[in-house]
Amino acid sequence: MSRLKPDSEIETTRFRQAVYLEFCRSKKVPDPCGNHDGYKRIVACFLEQLMHDHNSRSATVCGYAQAINILFELRKYKIPADLSSHTNMCYNLILAREREENVARQRSPITREMFTVLLERAKTSQIESDVAVVAQWFIMIRITGFRCSEYAQTRQSAFDEYEYPSGRRWIGIFMMLGID
């Protein structure tokens, strides 16, 4: 097994490059590598689709970006996914995914599309139906952004403190305002 490990990294890189090449072929991109700034956008679109379609984690997306950079380096072009530049589109996409992963229990958050469907169903349903009640609840959460630390206090004399798996700590806000 230890002898196979170095080859598995190479195979993973080749597979990721092949996925990118297939993406370019399916989108009818004539050449998947080049020096034009438009290639940054093509790679960013690929990474966005990867995250959207497969719910890939930021480390995986970063690995795909590095594999694509190798393709560009082999042809002596500028790398499109410069992960050291804070202005690079690919860097910002990966950073946004990483921030999303740091929010506790939010691996598959409600997307805008899901929110839109829920809102449309609420508009077309009867006022007292279950769909309308659930939709109103989600709309309130979506607009006001309540977190458990703000509405589910168990004590009135002290603040409840929550620690998420990421290590972040939250203190109940409503208790600080004196709201029961």
Buried (B, 14 or more C-beta within 10 A) or exposed (E): EEEEEEEEEEEEBEEBBEBBBEBBEEEEBEEBBBEEEEBBEBBBBBBBEBBEEEEBBBEBBBBBBBBBBEBBEEEEBBBBBBBEEEEBBBBEBBBEBBEBBBEBEEEEEEEEEEBEEBBEBBEEBEEEEEBBEBBBEBBEEBEEEBBBBBEEBEEEEEBBEBEBEEEEEBEBBBBEEEEE
